Amino acid sequence: MIKIFNCRIVISALVMILFILQSNYPQVSGVVRDQLTLLPVAGAMVTLQTTNIKTITAADGSFVLTNAIGADLVIVSAKKYYYNSSVTVSSPTTNVSLAGVNAWVYDTYNGTGTPGGMGGFVYTRDSFLAGNNPESECASCHQPEPWIKNPFSALEPIDSLSVGSMHGISCEACHKIAQK
């Protein structure tokens, strides 16, 4: 009887130690990087989507979400002047890499943002204006810095974006237009 009791104590202690270790173990960790330069982005907010679980990246772009537990977790990064980015992971996981590009705009514009991006409305395919205005004015708002240099141009290709395009919807367009 004493051996069984001692065995239960040992098992209970091991379970408690595993619980404590798991709660202190980084459940999801990684780095947020600039899409073009691949340099780390300090001060970006990283969040487990639709929760209050969040953190701010360190100077080296690293982050740790200790309470992000489960499967198919959507981890989102965001910082002013950068596109938001997301990745779906299951915990525990390390070496998660986040870098933003505005794929939704490309899915709406020409379907090139994501695999299967041609599924919904696509301007270049579905708009009655596309025949007369194939470039649209999408770039004037979504890529204002390159558009200012080349008015009425199309969005830059998603796989070869300039630094200006990576700034996305910036202050440049309205302020430069107002000053001209």
MOWO-V256191 format. One line per field, one symbol per residue. burial: # if it has 16 or more other ideal C-beta (glycine too) atoms within 10 Angstrom, else .. Layout:
burial=???
This chain:
burial=..........................#########....##..#####....###.#...#.####.##...#.#####..####.#.#.#.#..#.######.#########...##...###..........##.###.#######.....###.#..#..#####.#..#.......
